[in-house]
Amino acid sequence: MTEHLLIGIASIVVLGVGAQWLAWRMGLPAILLLLIIGFVAGPVTGFLDPDEIFGDLLLPIVSISVALILFEGGLTLRVSELKGFGGVVRNLVTIGVVVTWLIGSLAAGYLLGLDLALSVLVGAVLVVTGPTVIVPLLRHVRPVGHLGSILKWEGIVIDPIGAMLAVRVFEGIVAGGGGGGLREAGSHALMGIVKTILAGGLTGAAGAALMVFFLRRYWIPDFLQNPVTVMVVVGAFAASNYLQAESGLLAVTVMGIALANQKAVTVKHIVEFKENLRVLLISSLFILLAARLDFSDFSGVGVGGVLFLLVLIVAARPLSVFFSTLGSGLSGKEKIFLGCMAPRGIVAAAIASVFSMRLVEAGHAGAEMLVPITFMVIIGTVAVYGLGALPVARSLGLSSPNPQGVLFAGAHPWAREIAAALSKEGFEVMLVDNNWTNVSKARLAGLPAHYGSILAESLPAELELGGIGRLLALTHNDNVNSLAALHFTDAFGRKYVYQLPPEDEGRVSQTLRGRLLFGSERTYSYLARRFASGAVVKTTKLTGEFGFEAFRKKYAGAVPLFLITEKREVVTFATDNQAEPKPGQTLISVVDEEEG
């Protein structure tokens, strides 16, 4: 028995993380592969049975996992991201929730044949979208501008709101079934909402204040900061739920947002740990979700279920976005894209499972349909939005799934010259410098430039990074270059953060830095001397007659910077990546003027 449980738990982790890696290699939405692999491991082959492995612990484990995911999501929410568009998020989680709830409830009654109470409950359960699905899809689609921030905020904030709404409806059903009538049920639900907001909000704020208090006084050693954070999150979740049922998700979300936006202590290391934990939890939860299904559960859904799913996709979501974005300043294309992104996730599944079990035990007719309906919507919306979001975004010109543009740390003269060469080739560039003269000259040259420090914590949220996918740190300060590379690792990934080789290799850490640009000897002082001596940035189209060998013979001292492939991808020359240019490709390099 122990061996069987061990194999089952290990399989969940292996299948989940393996699906994430495979999705990355294939360029597919990870959620789809997770669901497919979960199906195969569960109902298709019978290899994995989560209920047998975890028993009564399954739902509490799912609840705590979702709480950690929402806390991590809250840690990524910067208020500065919503500058000018906070009203859209507010409307989506208020007006949008009401619109989706009403349409979902009506559709559930007419198309699924549920009674009024169950129809209202189904509509409430399915107002949530959720970070477990939204965040991976946003990473896959990479929407430009503020769309990603709007969807991320909505997906994280709407989960506790949706859970609160569903719980209050459920309690209203129970109260109404006890003979109290509609008036008592409504009063009970309203009081529950007030209690949830108070319990969740105050508990979450207290948890954040406690963490800040201890971190500010250095009462927690570095090696215990992440475990203590998990302890406080789980404790706040449980305490809030104890005070008021299902208010824990609101508590952990509030705690995450509060920690992310306070200025007293840095939480960057906690954010990094939680992001890694989130990937593991999402992978495991979706395997569990899919493996729990039984195909016979869907036999009662029928054609009405398919029509119900279509109503949610083609009516409820577009209408909720329409009413939520009136007067918002968003373009028509942006509204269309927002209307094409509302996948459901773990929170809906967990809530539906708990309520279905309780209502079946109470003898409520039709309650057994709640789980298959919810899972059908989860699977359907994940498939539709997972496969359709990227093509829709591309057709609207709102996606940059493989951005080739460059963010430059430094806007001094030869950094501007390099950026101008890339810009002339049609790639997005952005220069950041805390020297106003450099910034103003870059702008006069027609180059986008930002006045400020490349190390500013709020910089990634302030910059418009649509179409930009890598960093080149070109300042004269090796330490600033290294810190800039570390600062933007989360935004671009380690593979795409570069810096100039340090003047003194021994003074810069071998690990706490970016990839070294151009060549081990191509330091700032080396390039500065070359440009001071008359070197220029040259763009060369390689052909069969004039290939790379001929180029090197003509420009003996050339320093290759970038290679633009036939697919319009930018390859950056680095000490660990000396590409081999081929005919048909474009080479950007530094050459001495007299050699031209």
C-alpha positions in Angstrom: 0.0 0.0 0.0 2.8 2.4 0.9 4.6 1.6 -2.3 1.4 2.3 -4.3 0.9 5.7 -2.6 4.5 6.6 -3.2 4.3 5.8 -6.9 1.0 7.7 -7.2 2.4 10.9 -5.5 5.6 10.7 -7.5 3.7 10.2 -10.7 1.7 13.4 -10.1 4.9 15.5 -9.8 6.7 13.8 -12.7 3.7 14.0 -15.1 2.9 17.6 -14.1 6.4 19.1 -14.4 7.1 16.9 -17.4 4.0 18.3 -19.1 5.2 21.8 -18.4 8.6 21.1 -19.9 7.1 19.4 -22.9 4.7 22.2 -23.5 7.7 24.7 -23.5 9.6 22.5 -26.0 6.5 22.3 -28.3 5.4 25.9 -27.9 1.9 24.8 -26.7 -0.2 26.1 -23.8 0.9 24.0 -20.8 -2.6 23.7 -19.5 -3.8 21.7 -22.5 -1.0 19.1 -22.1 -1.6 18.9 -18.3 -5.3 18.1 -18.9 -4.5 15.6 -21.7 -1.9 13.8 -19.6 -4.2 13.9 -16.6 -7.0 12.3 -18.7 -4.7 9.6 -19.9 -3.3 8.8 -16.4 -6.8 8.9 -14.8 -10.0 7.9 -16.6 -8.4 6.4 -19.7 -5.8 4.1 -18.2 -6.8 4.0 -14.6 -3.2 4.4 -13.6 -3.8 7.4 -11.3 -6.7 7.7 -8.8 -6.3 10.9 -6.7 -9.2 10.0 -4.4 -7.7 6.6 -3.5 -4.3 8.2 -2.9 -5.4 11.2 -0.8 -8.9 10.2 0.4 -10.5 12.9 2.6 -7.3 14.9 2.5 -7.7 15.7 -1.2 -9.9 18.8 -1.0 -7.9 20.4 1.9 -4.7 19.8 0.0 -6.2 21.5 -3.1 -7.5 24.4 -1.0 -4.1 25.1 0.6 -2.4 24.8 -2.8 -4.9 27.3 -4.3 -4.3 29.6 -1.4 -0.5 29.5 -2.0 -1.1 30.1 -5.7 -3.3 33.1 -5.0 -0.8 34.5 -2.5 2.0 34.3 -5.1 -0.3 35.9 -7.6 -1.0 38.7 -5.2 2.8 39.2 -4.8 3.0 40.0 -8.5 0.3 42.7 -8.4 1.8 46.2 -8.5 -0.7 49.0 -8.2 1.5 51.0 -10.6 0.8 48.5 -13.4 -2.8 49.7 -13.5 -2.0 53.4 -14.0 -4.9 54.7 -16.1 -6.7 51.3 -16.2 -7.5 50.5 -12.6 -11.2 51.2 -13.3 -11.3 48.4 -15.9 -10.1 45.9 -13.4 -12.6 47.2 -10.8 -15.4 46.9 -13.3 -14.4 43.4 -14.4 -14.5 42.1 -10.8 -17.8 43.9 -10.0 -20.0 44.7 -13.1 -18.4 41.8 -15.0 -19.1 39.4 -12.2 -22.7 40.4 -12.1 -23.2 40.2 -15.8 -21.5 36.7 -16.0 -23.5 35.5 -13.0 -26.9 36.6 -14.4 -26.2 35.1 -17.9 -24.7 31.9 -16.5 -27.7 31.4 -14.1 -30.3 32.0 -16.9 -28.4 29.7 -19.3 -28.1 27.0 -16.6 -31.8 27.1 -16.0 -33.0 27.0 -19.6 -30.3 24.8 -21.2 -29.5 22.4 -18.4 -32.9 22.2 -16.8 -31.7 23.0 -13.3 -34.0 24.5 -10.6 -33.6 28.1 -9.7 -31.4 27.5 -6.7 -28.9 25.3 -8.5 -28.9 27.6 -11.6 -27.9 30.6 -9.4 -25.2 28.5 -7.7 -23.8 27.3 -11.1 -23.7 30.8 -12.3 -21.9 32.0 -9.2 -19.3 29.2 -9.3 -18.4 30.0 -12.9 -17.8 33.7 -12.6 -14.1 33.0 -11.6 -11.3 32.8 -14.1 -8.2 32.2 -12.0 -4.4 32.6 -12.1 -3.9 28.9 -12.4 -5.0 29.2 -16.0 -4.6 32.9 -16.9 -1.0 33.3 -15.9 0.3 30.4 -17.9 -1.7 31.5 -20.9 -0.4 35.1 -20.6 3.1 33.7 -20.6 2.3 31.8 -23.8 0.5 34.7 -25.6 2.6 37.6 -24.2 -0.1 40.3 -24.9 1.3 43.8 -25.5 0.8 46.8 -23.4 -1.4 46.8 -20.3 -3.6 43.9 -21.4 -1.5 41.4 -19.6 -1.7 43.4 -16.4 -5.5 43.8 -16.6 -6.0 40.1 -17.2 -3.6 39.1 -14.4 -5.2 41.5 -11.9 -8.7 40.2 -12.9 -7.7 36.6 -12.7 -6.2 36.9 -9.3 -8.7 39.2 -7.6 -11.8 37.6 -9.0 -11.0 34.2 -7.5 -11.7 35.2 -3.8 -14.7 37.3 -5.0 -16.1 34.4 -6.9 -15.5 32.0 -4.1 -17.2 34.4 -1.6 -20.2 34.8 -4.0 -20.6 31.0 -4.5 -20.4 30.3 -0.7 -23.0 32.9 0.1 -25.3 31.5 -2.6 -24.8 28.0 -1.2 -25.6 29.2 2.3 -28.6 31.0 1.0 -29.8 27.7 -0.6 -29.3 25.9 2.7 -31.1 28.6 4.6 -33.9 28.8 2.1 -34.3 25.0 2.2 -34.6 25.2 5.9 -37.9 27.0 5.5 -36.7 30.5 6.0 -37.7 31.6 2.5 -36.1 33.9 0.0 -35.9 36.9 2.2 -34.0 35.1 5.0 -31.7 33.5 2.4 -30.9 36.9 0.9 -30.3 38.4 4.3 -28.1 35.5 5.3 -26.0 35.8 2.1 -25.6 39.6 2.5 -24.4 39.2 6.1 -22.0 36.5 5.0 -20.5 38.8 2.4 -19.8 41.5 5.0 -18.3 39.0 7.3 -16.1 37.5 4.6 -14.7 40.9 3.6 -14.0 41.8 7.2 -12.5 38.4 8.1 -10.5 38.0 4.9 -9.4 41.6 4.6 -8.3 42.0 8.3 -6.6 38.6 8.5 -4.7 39.2 5.2 -3.6 42.7 6.3 -2.5 41.3 9.7 -0.5 38.6 8.0 1.3 41.1 5.8 1.9 43.4 8.8 3.4 40.5 10.8 5.8 39.6 8.0 6.9 43.2 7.5 7.4 43.6 11.3 9.7 40.6 11.6 11.6 41.2 8.3 12.2 44.8 9.1 13.8 43.9 12.4 15.8 41.0 10.9 14.1 38.6 13.3 14.0 35.9 10.6 17.2 34.5 9.2 17.6 34.4 5.5 17.3 30.6 5.3 14.0 30.6 7.1 12.3 33.5 5.3 10.6 31.5 2.7 9.4 28.7 5.1 8.1 31.3 7.6 6.3 33.0 4.7 4.6 29.8 3.8 3.7 29.2 7.5 2.1 32.7 7.8 0.2 32.3 4.5 -1.2 28.9 5.5 -1.9 30.2 9.0 -3.7 33.3 7.7 -5.7 31.1 5.3 -6.8 28.7 8.0 -7.5 31.4 10.6 -9.7 33.4 8.2 -11.6 30.3 7.2 -12.2 29.5 10.8 -13.5 33.0 11.4 -15.7 33.0 8.3 -16.2 30.1 5.9 -14.3 30.4 2.6 -12.8 33.8 3.4 -9.3 32.4 3.4 -8.7 33.0 -0.4 -9.5 36.7 0.1 -7.1 36.8 3.1 -4.1 35.4 1.2 -4.8 37.6 -1.8 -4.9 40.7 0.3 -1.7 39.6 2.1 0.1 39.1 -1.2 -1.0 42.5 -2.6 -0.1 44.3 0.6 3.4 42.8 0.7 4.0 43.6 -2.9 3.1 47.2 -2.6 4.7 48.1 0.7 8.1 50.0 0.7 9.4 49.0 4.2 11.2 45.8 3.2 12.1 43.9 0.0 10.3 40.7 -0.8 12.0 39.9 -4.1 13.5 36.6 -2.8 10.2 35.5 -1.5 8.6 36.3 -4.8 11.2 34.1 -6.6 10.6 31.2 -4.3 6.8 31.4 -4.6 7.0 31.6 -8.4 8.8 28.3 -8.5 6.4 26.8 -5.9 3.4 28.0 -8.0 4.6 26.1 -11.1 4.9 22.9 -9.1 1.5 23.4 -7.6 -0.3 24.3 -10.8 1.3 21.3 -12.6 0.2 18.9 -9.8 -3.3 20.3 -9.4 -4.2 20.1 -13.0 -3.0 16.5 -13.2 -5.2 15.8 -10.1 -8.1 17.7 -11.6 -8.1 15.7 -14.9 -7.3 12.4 -13.3 -10.4 12.6 -11.0 -12.8 12.7 -13.9 -15.1 9.8 -14.9 -16.4 9.9 -18.4 -19.8 8.5 -17.2 -20.2 11.8 -15.2 -20.7 13.6 -18.5 -23.5 11.4 -19.8 -26.2 13.6 -18.2 -24.8 16.9 -19.6 -25.6 16.2 -23.2 -26.2 18.9 -25.9 -27.5 21.4 -23.4 -24.1 21.4 -21.7 -22.4 22.2 -25.0 -24.9 25.1 -25.6 -24.3 26.3 -22.0 -20.5 26.4 -22.7 -21.1 28.3 -25.9 -23.3 30.9 -24.1 -20.5 31.5 -21.5 -17.9 31.9 -24.3 -19.8 33.9 -27.0 -22.2 35.9 -24.8 -21.4 36.1 -21.1 -17.7 37.0 -21.4 -18.0 39.5 -24.3 -21.0 41.2 -22.7 -19.2 41.5 -19.3 -16.2 43.0 -21.0 -18.4 45.4 -23.0 -20.2 46.8 -19.9 -16.9 46.8 -17.9 -14.9 48.8 -20.4 -17.4 51.5 -21.4 -15.5 54.8 -21.4 -12.3 53.1 -20.5 -10.2 54.3 -23.4 -9.3 50.8 -24.5 -9.3 50.2 -28.3 -11.8 48.0 -30.0 -9.1 45.4 -30.6 -8.1 45.4 -26.9 -11.7 44.9 -25.9 -12.1 42.0 -28.3 -9.0 40.3 -26.9 -10.3 40.7 -23.3 -13.5 39.2 -24.4 -11.7 36.2 -25.7 -9.9 35.3 -22.4 -11.9 33.8 -19.6 -10.7 30.2 -18.9 -11.9 28.6 -15.6 -9.5 26.8 -13.3 -8.9 25.1 -10.0 -11.0 27.4 -7.8 -14.2 26.6 -9.7 -13.4 22.9 -9.6 -12.7 22.9 -5.8 -15.8 24.9 -4.9 -18.1 22.8 -7.2 -16.8 19.5 -5.7 -17.4 20.6 -2.1 -20.9 22.1 -2.7 -22.0 19.1 -4.8 -21.1 16.7 -2.1 -22.9 18.7 0.6 -26.0 19.2 -1.5 -26.2 15.6 -2.5 -26.0 14.6 1.2 -28.8 17.1 1.9 -31.0 15.4 -0.8 -31.1 18.4 -3.2 -32.4 17.2 -6.6 -29.9 17.6 -9.5 -27.0 18.5 -7.2 -24.9 15.6 -8.7 -24.8 17.6 -12.0 -22.8 20.5 -10.5 -19.4 18.8 -10.8 -19.6 17.5 -14.4 -21.0 20.8 -15.5 -18.2 22.7 -13.9 -15.5 20.4 -15.2 -17.0 20.5 -18.7 -16.7 24.3 -18.6 -13.2 24.1 -17.3 -12.1 21.7 -20.0 -14.0 23.6 -22.7 -12.8 27.0 -21.8 -9.2 25.9 -21.4 -9.3 24.2 -24.8 -11.0 27.1 -26.6 -9.0 29.9 -25.0 -5.8 27.9 -24.8 -5.8 27.2 -28.5 -7.5 30.4 -29.7 -6.0 33.1 -27.6 -2.7 33.3 -29.4 -4.2 33.3 -33.0 -6.7 35.9 -31.9 -4.0 38.1 -30.4 -1.8 37.7 -33.4 -4.7 38.6 -35.8 -5.4 41.7 -33.8 -1.7 42.7 -33.6 -1.7 42.4 -29.8 0.7 39.6 -29.3 4.5 39.2 -29.1 5.0 35.6 -28.2 8.7 35.7 -29.2 9.7 39.3 -28.8 12.9 40.2 -30.5 13.3 43.8 -29.3 16.1 45.0 -27.0 16.1 47.0 -23.8 19.4 48.9 -23.4 20.8 49.9 -20.0 22.7 53.0 -21.0 22.0 55.7 -23.7 25.5 57.0 -24.3 26.5 57.8 -27.9 27.6 54.3 -29.1 24.7 52.6 -27.2 22.4 54.9 -29.2 24.2 54.0 -32.4 23.7 50.2 -31.7 20.1 50.8 -30.8 19.5 52.8 -34.0 20.9 50.0 -36.2 18.4 47.5 -34.6 15.6 50.1 -34.9 16.3 50.6 -38.6 15.9 46.9 -39.1 12.3 47.1 -37.6 12.9 45.9 -34.1 11.6 47.5 -30.9 14.2 49.2 -28.7 14.1 51.1 -25.4 17.0 52.9 -23.8 17.2 53.7 -20.1 19.6 56.1 -18.5 19.8 58.4 -15.5 21.7 61.0 -17.5 19.2 63.4 -18.9 21.5 64.6 -21.7 21.8 61.0 -23.0 18.1 60.5 -22.8 17.2 63.7 -24.6 19.7 63.0 -27.4 18.3 59.5 -27.8 14.8 61.0 -28.1 16.0 63.6 -30.6 17.4 60.8 -32.7 13.9 59.2 -32.7 14.8 56.4 -30.2 12.4 55.6 -27.3 14.2 56.4 -24.1 13.3 56.5 -20.4 14.9 58.8 -17.8 15.6 56.9 -14.7 17.6 54.1 -13.1 17.7 50.7 -14.7 17.7 49.3 -11.2 14.5 51.0 -10.1 12.1 48.4 -8.6 9.1 49.9 -10.4 10.8 50.2 -13.8 9.5 46.9 -15.4 5.9 48.1 -14.7 6.6 51.7 -15.9 8.2 50.8 -19.2 6.2 49.8 -22.3 8.0 46.6 -23.1 5.7 45.3 -25.9 7.9 43.6 -28.5 11.0 43.7 -26.2 12.4 40.4 -25.1 16.0 40.9 -23.9 18.3 43.2 -22.0 21.7 44.6 -23.0 23.5 46.2 -20.1 26.0 48.6 -21.7 26.9 51.0 -18.8 30.4 51.8 -17.8 29.7 50.4 -14.3 30.2 46.6 -14.2 28.3 46.2 -10.9 25.3 48.1 -12.4 25.4 45.9 -15.4 25.3 42.8 -13.3 22.5 44.1 -11.1 20.5 45.1 -14.1 20.8 41.6 -15.6 19.6 40.1 -12.3 16.8 42.7 -12.1 15.4 41.7 -15.5 15.8 38.0 -15.2 12.2 37.5 -14.1 10.9 39.6 -17.1 13.1 38.1 -19.8 14.6 34.9 -18.4 18.3 34.1 -17.9 18.8 33.3 -21.5 18.0 36.8 -22.6 19.8 39.1 -20.2 23.3 40.2 -21.3 26.0 42.5 -20.1 29.4 43.8 -21.2 32.3 41.7 -19.9 33.7 43.2 -16.7 37.0 45.2 -16.8 38.3 43.1 -14.0 36.9 39.5 -14.2 37.8 38.8 -10.5 35.7 41.7 -9.2 32.4 40.4 -10.6 30.6 37.2 -9.5 30.7 34.4 -12.0 27.0 33.5 -11.2 25.3 36.7 -10.2 25.4 38.4 -13.6 24.1 38.1 -17.1 25.5 36.4 -20.2 28.7 38.2 -21.4 28.3 40.2 -24.7 30.2 40.0 -27.9 33.5 38.5 -26.6 35.5 38.2 -23.5 37.7 41.2 -24.3 34.9 43.5 -25.6 34.6 45.5 -22.4 33.1 49.0 -22.1 36.6 50.7 -22.3 37.5 48.6 -25.3 34.3 49.6 -27.2 34.6 53.2 -26.1 38.2 53.4 -27.5 37.0 51.8 -30.8 34.2 54.3 -31.2 36.4 57.2 -30.1 38.8 56.2 -32.9 36.1 56.4 -35.5 34.5 53.0 -35.4 30.9 52.8 -36.6 28.0 50.3 -36.4 27.5 48.6 -39.8 24.6 46.6 -41.1 25.6 44.0 -43.8 23.4 41.7 -45.8 25.3 38.5 -46.4 25.0 36.8 -49.8 26.5 33.8 -51.6 29.1 36.1 -53.2 29.8 38.1 -50.0 29.5 35.7 -47.1 30.9 35.9 -43.6 34.4 34.8 -44.6 34.6 37.6 -47.1 33.2 40.0 -44.5 35.9 39.0 -42.0 38.6 39.5 -44.6 37.4 42.9 -45.5 36.7 44.0 -41.9 39.5 42.3 -40.0 38.9 44.1 -36.7 35.1 43.8 -36.9 33.1 43.0 -33.7 29.9 41.1 -34.5 27.0 42.3 -32.4 23.8 40.8 -33.8 22.7 38.3 -36.4 19.3 38.7 -37.9 18.1 35.4 -39.3 15.7 34.7 -42.3 12.9 34.4 -39.8 13.6 37.9 -38.4 15.0 36.5 -35.2 17.8 38.4 -33.4 20.8 36.3 -32.4 23.0 38.2 -29.9 26.7 37.4 -30.1 28.0 36.4 -26.7 31.1 34.7 -25.2 29.0 31.5 -25.0 27.2 32.0 -28.3 29.4 32.8 -31.3 26.9 32.2 -34.1 27.9 31.2 -37.6 26.3 33.7 -40.1 25.0 32.3 -43.4 24.0 33.9 -46.7 20.6 35.5 -46.5 21.1 36.7 -43.0 21.9 40.2 -41.8 25.0 41.0 -39.7 25.2 44.1 -37.4 28.8 44.7 -36.3 31.3 47.4 -35.2 33.9 48.1 -37.9 36.6 50.8 -38.2 35.4 53.6 -40.5 38.4 53.4 -42.7 37.8 49.7 -43.4 34.5 50.5 -45.0 
